[in-house]
Each structure stands twice: as C-alpha cells, then as structure tokens.
C-alpha cells in the first residue's frame, strides 16, 4: 500500500496525467480524422485532438483555481 501512496504523490502526477492524455488522444484522433472533410493526414488529426485535450485540461484547471484558490 505504501507504493500506491508514493505513486500518486503530487510530485508524480504530471507523468501520469501526460500518459492518460496521450491514451485519450489515441482513442479520439480517429474520430477527429473521420469527421474532417477531405483527406487530412494522420499527424493533423492527432495534433488537433491533442490541442483540444490540452485546451480542455487548461479550462478545468482554471475553473478549479478560480473556485478553490486556497488550494493553490
């Protein structure tokens, strides 16, 4: 159990979050590619999906910072 508490400490959250974002990107990029008109490259679909995920993550972070400033 000690390993689990160490694995999810504040210091190690960034790699875990980055890994989860990349996994979600792999799942969402084909949907983005299917909805874009024309023949766009796979790199373009992954880039657009990653940009959307980063923007969404940033919005959630700012929402938390605005409504819970004492945590930061």
N, C-alpha and C positions, 0 to 999 in steps of 0.2 A: 504493500500500500504506500510505502514511503516513496517508491519510484513514481507512482502516479501523481502524487502531490508535487514532486520535483519536475515532472514532465510538463505540467500545466502551470508552472510558476509564471510570473509576469515577464521574466527575462526570456522565456522560451515561447511566448505566444506568437511572435512575429513569424517564425518559420512555419508554425502550424497554420496560421491564417493564410500565409502565402501559398502553402501546399493546397489548402482547401479551395482557394480562389482559382488556382490552376486546374484543379479537378473539375470544378464547376464550369470553367472555361471550355474544357474538353467536351463537356456534355452539351453546352449551349451553342458552341460555334457551328455545328452542322445545321441547327435550326436557323441561325442567322444567315448562313450561306444559302439555305433553301428559300428564304424569304426575299433575298435581294434579287432584283431583276438583272438579267444579263449574266454573263459568265465572269464572275469575280473570282479572284484567286483564293486559295485556302488561307494564305497568310493574311489577306484582307479580312476574312471572316473572323479569324482568331483575334486579330488586332481590334476590331470593332467590339467584339464580345468582351475582351479584356478591358477596354476603355469603359464600357458600360458597367462592368463589375467594380472597377476602381471608383467610378463616379458614385455608384450606389453605396459602396462602403464608406466613402468620404461623407456622403449625406447622412448616413446612420451615425457616424462618429460625431459630426457636428450637432446632430439632434441630441445625442447623449450629453455632449459638452454643454449645450445651452440649458438643458433641463436638469442636469445634475452637476453643476460646476464645483461642488465641494469635493467630488471625487478626483478632480484634476487640480 
